[in-house]
């Protein structure tokens, strides 16, 4: 493989593009030189091209696998977590993850996982056609094969960690996942943002079995939390480095407010989540993988609207219906 074009983002900290077979093309992982070796933040999706990329990175930086002292995973999603077991086999380093995402990793990717069938059952209740549900379940099963071998995980319950020989504060930022964490360096005013704040796209905020029932409410609270930090440079996992951090957060809030108002209007006198999702996203030719996120993100917005009294939710025998409130109130 040709050389990997890494960006130096701090003393001994490298921003490394690891390829993923999705439209976003790369997940940016971080490799940090320590006094006694190296630490890594996120590892990418299990894919031959990603493994070759890591082998190239190690050669370029002169890293022997046993020089890696710690592997930190910002959340359990497969483009961040998928190669954790492989990397642990190479390095014998501990794999650290937050307690909520320790539980979700086991639930979704563990050997006894029934998450695909639980997602299927949830989607059927929300109006997704059986044929599409079957495709989504099969896609999830195939995806689980890209998260292997499963690593030995250690819960990250410390208030700070060392990256690049400096102390970074661990910031829980639930929303994109229940256990998503960012890392903040107060002296350099840098935030290693993972998927919490991205430069051109908005992170997927979705309802999933076993996770928080109102993730958009969580996400808004997490955005307000990091908005109060002094951040000059945010280092996301996808896309470019963010240098206008508060402005970007404002953009994200405006995007969700527009999406909420659109979905409220589309719910009308009564609709399933799938019907609303189809009205928002159906003009695009979506794969089963993309429909899974479209429906789950629609659910997150509808559930938020219910929580703030903008919609009402009715549980019928065969479907869940969302509708606008009467003029009085929900």
Helices and strands as residue ranges (DSSP letters): E 7-10, E 13-19, E 26-34, E 37-41, H 48-61, G 65-67, E 68-72, H 78-81, H 84-91, E 94-97, H 99-109, H 115-125, H 130-144, E 153-155, E 160-163, E 166-172, E 181-185, E 190-194, H 215-227, E 233-236, H 245-267, H 273-281, H 288-307, E 311-315, E 320-324
